[in-house]
Amino acid sequence: MKKRIYIALASSAMLLASFTASAQEDISQIFKAGINDVGYLAQEYMKPAGAGFAAGLGANWYNTAATHSVLGFDLTFGTSVAFVPTSNQSFSLSGLTNLTPNAGVTTAPTFGGSGDGVLLKLVQPATIMGVPNPKAGQVITQFTTPGGISKYIPSANVQLCLGLPLGTDVTVRYTPDVTVKGMNAGLWGVGIKHNVKQWIPVVNLLPFDASVMVAYTKFKLNYAFESQLDYTALVNDPNTIKAPAQNLSAGQGFTMEADALMANFIVSKSLLFFTPYVGVGVTRTNFNLSFDGVYPLLGAPITTPGADFGKFTVDYYPNATTALPKVTYSEVMPGATVGFRLKLFFITALHAQYTFQKYPTASVGFGINFR
C-alpha cells in the first residue's frame, strides 16, 4: 500500500494508467511507421499529455499570501487537473512522410482528444530505383493511431511548508523513487515565498497580505515494457521483410521527465475562517519523453535484382534514446489564479483554486497547519 501511495503522488499514475496499460500495443503500432514518421506521431500524440502534466506540476503551491511565523508549518495534500485546450485535442497528418490516411482524413486525435484513432497505410512504391516494382500498390503495413484518452490531465502533490525569519516561507515537495511493476518514479520540488508588503511604507499598514513566490518541481519516470517488440510485428506479411541475422530487440521502454518553474505575485485577505486570494504570474514548463532500449524499424527496400528485390531490411538502433526523435515540449504561460482557503477545526484547512492560462488548471487541497 505504501508503494501505491508513493507512485500515485510521484507519477500521478492516473495520467499514465490508460497509456501504460496499452503501451505495448501502442508502441507496436507506432513503430510500424518507420524512422521517418515514428517521431512525428509520438510527438504530436503525446504533446498535450506532457504539457498538461507539467502545468499541473506548476500549480497548487500556495493557498494564501500570508507567511508563517518562525517555525510555523503546514503539511498539505493536493491534486490538480489541467484542461487540454481544443486546439491541442487533435493533430494534422500533413507532417507524415511515408504513411498515408484514407482520402479526406486530415487529422487524428491526440492523447487529450476524443474518439478513435485514424487508419494509416504504407504501400509499395511503383518503382524502386527506377525499376518497376512487381508489388506496386500492395499494403506493406497498416495500423490505427492511438485514440484519444482524456482532455483532463491530473497530477498530485504533498508538500511541507516551514516559516523562516523576515516573513519568508520555504516549501518542499518530495517523493522518493519507488518501483512498481516495471515503473520507477520520483518527484521533488522547492519553493520560496516572501512577504513583500512589509517593506512598502503605508501599504504595510493596510489590512491584507501580499507576497511573491517562486517554485520549481522536477519529475522523472522510467517504464519498462513486459515484452519486447519483434521485427515480425512491423508488417502485415513477414515475407515482405528480409529477416535480420539476429533479433536485437532488448531493454525497451520509455523515460518521461517533466519540470515546471512558477513565479507569482499573491494578494489575500483573511476574513475570520475564510481567506480569498488572487495570484498573477508566469509558469514555464518542460516535458520530455524518450524511448529506451533497442527497437526494430523498417529500413529501405532492397534494390539488388534477385529473390529479395523489393523486400524491406530491418534497422536496429543500439540506443533508441539518441537515434529516435524525442517527444519534447516547452511552454511559457502567463496566468492568473483565483482561490479561497477555508479554515476548519483551528489546525486544518481546505482550499480550492483555478488558474487561467493556456492549459487552465483547477486545484484543491487539504492541510494541517500551525501558523
MORAPE-V478928 format. One record per residue. N is the residue number from 1. SS is DSSP state (hx for helix, st for strand, lp for the rest). BURIAL is b if it has 24 or more other ideal C-beta (glycine too) atoms within 12 Angstrom, else e. D_FIRST is the distance of its C-alpha to the first C-alpha in whole Angstrom. Layout:
N_SS_BURIAL_D_FIRST / N_SS_BURIAL_D_FIRST
This chain:
1_lp_e_0 / 2_hx_e_4 / 3_hx_e_5 / 4_hx_e_5 / 5_hx_e_6 / 6_hx_b_9 / 7_hx_b_10 / 8_hx_b_11 / 9_hx_b_13 / 10_hx_b_14 / 11_hx_b_15 / 12_lp_b_15 / 13_hx_b_14 / 14_hx_b_16 / 15_hx_b_19 / 16_hx_b_19 / 17_hx_e_17 / 18_hx_e_21 / 19_hx_b_22 / 20_hx_b_20 / 21_hx_e_20 / 22_lp_e_24 / 23_hx_b_24 / 24_hx_b_26 / 25_hx_b_28 / 26_hx_b_29 / 27_hx_b_30 / 28_hx_b_32 / 29_hx_b_34 / 30_hx_b_34 / 31_hx_b_35 / 32_hx_b_38 / 33_hx_b_40 / 34_lp_b_41 / 35_hx_b_41 / 36_hx_e_43 / 37_hx_b_41 / 38_hx_b_37 / 39_hx_b_37 / 40_hx_b_38 / 41_hx_b_36 / 42_hx_b_33 / 43_hx_b_34 / 44_hx_b_35 / 45_hx_b_32 / 46_hx_b_30 / 47_hx_b_31 / 48_hx_b_30 / 49_hx_b_27 / 50_hx_b_27 / 51_hx_b_29 / 52_hx_b_27 / 53_hx_b_24 / 54_hx_b_26 / 55_hx_b_28 / 56_hx_b_24 / 57_hx_b_24 / 58_lp_b_27 / 59_lp_b_26 / 60_lp_b_25 / 61_lp_b_26 / 62_lp_b_28 / 63_lp_b_29 / 64_lp_b_32 / 65_lp_b_35 / 66_lp_b_36 / 67_lp_b_34 / 68_lp_b_33 / 69_lp_e_35 / 70_lp_e_35 / 71_lp_e_32 / 72_lp_b_31 / 73_st_b_27 / 74_st_b_24 / 75_st_b_21 / 76_st_b_20 / 77_st_b_17 / 78_st_b_19 / 79_st_b_19 / 80_st_b_22 / 81_st_b_24 / 82_st_b_27 / 83_st_b_29 / 84_lp_b_31 / 85_lp_b_35 / 86_hx_e_37 / 87_hx_e_39 / 88_hx_b_36 / 89_lp_b_35 / 90_st_b_37 / 91_st_b_39 / 92_st_e_42 / 93_lp_b_43 / 94_lp_e_46 / 95_lp_e_45 / 96_lp_b_44 / 97_lp_e_47 / 98_lp_b_47 / 99_lp_b_45 / 100_st_b_47 / 101_st_b_45 / 102_lp_e_47 / 103_lp_e_50 / 104_lp_e_50 / 105_lp_e_46 / 106_lp_e_45 / 107_st_b_42 / 108_st_b_38 / 109_st_b_35 / 110_lp_b_33 / 111_lp_b_29 / 112_lp_b_30 / 113_lp_b_32 / 114_lp_e_33 / 115_lp_e_34 / 116_lp_e_35 / 117_lp_b_35 / 118_lp_b_39 / 119_st_e_41 / 120_st_b_42 / 121_st_b_45 / 122_st_b_46 / 123_st_e_50 / 124_lp_b_52 / 125_lp_b_55 / 126_lp_e_58 / 127_st_e_60 / 128_st_e_58 / 129_lp_e_60 / 130_lp_e_63 / 131_st_e_63 / 132_st_e_63 / 133_lp_e_59 / 134_lp_e_60 / 135_lp_b_56 / 136_lp_e_57 / 137_lp_e_55 / 138_lp_e_52 / 139_st_e_49 / 140_st_b_47 / 141_st_b_43 / 142_st_b_42 / 143_st_b_38 / 144_st_b_37 / 145_lp_b_35 / 146_lp_b_31 / 147_lp_b_31 / 148_lp_b_30 / 149_lp_b_27 / 150_lp_b_27 / 151_lp_b_29 / 152_st_b_26 / 153_st_b_24 / 154_st_b_21 / 155_st_b_19 / 156_st_b_17 / 157_st_b_17 / 158_st_b_17 / 159_st_b_20 / 160_st_b_22 / 161_st_b_26 / 162_st_b_28 / 163_st_b_32 / 164_st_e_34 / 165_lp_e_38 / 166_lp_e_41 / 167_lp_b_38 / 168_st_b_36 / 169_st_b_32 / 170_st_b_30 / 171_st_b_26 / 172_st_b_23 / 173_st_b_20 / 174_st_e_18 / 175_st_b_15 / 176_st_e_15 / 177_st_e_15 / 178_st_b_12 / 179_st_e_13 / 180_st_b_11 / 181_lp_e_13 / 182_lp_e_16 / 183_st_b_15 / 184_st_b_16 / 185_st_b_16 / 186_st_b_17 / 187_st_b_18 / 188_st_b_21 / 189_st_b_24 / 190_st_b_26 / 191_st_b_29 / 192_st_b_32 / 193_st_b_34 / 194_st_b_37 / 195_st_b_39 / 196_lp_e_43 / 197_hx_b_44 / 198_hx_e_45 / 199_hx_e_48 / 200_lp_e_50 / 201_lp_e_53 / 202_lp_e_53 / 203_hx_e_50 / 204_hx_e_48 / 205_hx_e_50 / 206_lp_e_48 / 207_lp_e_46 / 208_lp_b_43 / 209_st_b_40 / 210_st_b_40 / 211_st_b_38 / 212_st_b_38 / 213_st_b_34 / 214_st_b_33 / 215_st_b_30 / 216_st_b_28 / 217_st_b_25 / 218_st_b_24 / 219_st_b_21 / 220_st_b_21 / 221_st_b_19 / 222_st_b_20 / 223_st_b_20 / 224_st_b_21 / 225_lp_b_23 / 226_lp_e_22 / 227_lp_e_26 / 228_lp_b_29 / 229_lp_b_32 / 230_lp_b_35 / 231_hx_b_38 / 232_hx_e_39 / 233_hx_b_37 / 234_hx_b_39 / 235_lp_b_42 / 236_lp_e_43 / 237_lp_e_45 / 238_hx_e_45 / 239_hx_e_48 / 240_hx_b_49 / 241_st_b_47 / 242_lp_b_48 / 243_lp_e_46 / 244_lp_b_45 / 245_lp_e_46 / 246_lp_e_42 / 247_lp_e_39 / 248_lp_b_37 / 249_lp_b_34 / 250_st_e_31 / 251_st_b_28 / 252_st_b_28 / 253_st_b_25 / 254_st_b_25 / 255_st_b_24 / 256_st_b_24 / 257_st_b_25 / 258_st_b_25 / 259_st_b_27 / 260_st_b_28 / 261_st_b_31 / 262_st_b_32 / 263_st_b_35 / 264_st_b_36 / 265_st_b_39 / 266_st_b_37 / 267_st_b_39 / 268_st_b_38 / 269_st_e_40 / 270_st_e_38 / 271_st_e_40 / 272_lp_e_38 / 273_lp_e_35 / 274_st_e_35 / 275_st_b_35 / 276_st_b_36 / 277_st_b_36 / 278_st_b_37 / 279_st_b_36 / 280_st_b_38 / 281_st_b_38 / 282_st_b_37 / 283_st_b_33 / 284_st_b_34 / 285_st_b_31 / 286_st_b_31 / 287_st_b_29 / 288_st_b_29 / 289_st_b_28 / 290_st_b_29 / 291_st_b_29 / 292_st_b_29 / 293_st_b_30 / 294_st_b_33 / 295_lp_b_34 / 296_st_b_37 / 297_st_b_40 / 298_st_b_43 / 299_st_e_46 / 300_st_e_49 / 301_st_b_52 / 302_lp_e_54 / 303_lp_e_58 / 304_lp_e_60 / 305_lp_e_62 / 306_lp_e_61 / 307_lp_e_58 / 308_lp_e_55 / 309_lp_e_57 / 310_lp_b_55 / 311_lp_b_51 / 312_st_b_49 / 313_st_b_47 / 314_st_b_44 / 315_st_b_43 / 316_st_b_40 / 317_lp_b_38 / 318_lp_e_37 / 319_lp_e_35 / 320_hx_b_34 / 321_hx_b_33 / 322_hx_e_36 / 323_hx_e_38 / 324_lp_b_37 / 325_lp_b_37 / 326_lp_b_34 / 327_st_b_32 / 328_st_b_33 / 329_st_b_33 / 330_st_e_34 / 331_st_b_35 / 332_st_e_37 / 333_st_b_36 / 334_st_e_38 / 335_st_b_37 / 336_st_b_37 / 337_st_b_34 / 338_st_b_35 / 339_st_b_32 / 340_st_b_32 / 341_st_b_30 / 342_st_b_30 / 343_st_b_30 / 344_st_e_28 / 345_lp_e_29 / 346_lp_e_30 / 347_lp_e_27 / 348_st_e_25 / 349_st_b_26 / 350_st_b_25 / 351_st_b_27 / 352_st_b_27 / 353_st_b_29 / 354_st_b_31 / 355_st_b_32 / 356_st_b_35 / 357_lp_b_36 / 358_lp_b_36 / 359_lp_b_32 / 360_lp_b_32 / 361_st_b_29 / 362_st_b_27 / 363_st_b_25 / 364_st_b_23 / 365_st_b_22 / 366_st_b_21 / 367_st_b_22 / 368_st_b_23 / 369_st_b_26 / 370_st_e_29 / 371_lp_b_32
